[in-house]
């Protein structure tokens, strides 16, 4: 199993709205590196949900339930989506400030590639963020 992080601006699509809907396809990716990451996602992979711009915090965990397929919002064959479903809200959101301050997370993509909207997360980084959320 791989671990991922996706970013969403809460005013466009929030964690709360995602939970109410129960499932979504992750669309709107127009960066080749982020698209390649979507293509690598497999059913069952866990995905951290990050609120960008407002909040700047990881708020929940989702699961990949359908692997990459053509983005239905465009006819351009370069772009794909995956389907996600919510798993759980974090006990406590973990802020970008906390992540940057944590020595164990100094190499996480969220800090190194701050503008990338879909990125891989190492298992130990994933576990550390869950540890922070439960403190």
Secondary structure, DSSP 8 states (H G I E B T S, - for coil): --EEEEEEETTTS-HHHHHHH--EE------HHHHHHHHH--TT-EEEEEEETTT-EEEEEEEEEEEEEE-TT---TT-EEEEEEEEEEEEEEEEHHHHHH-GGGTT-HHHHTTT-SEEEE-HHHHHHHHHHHT-
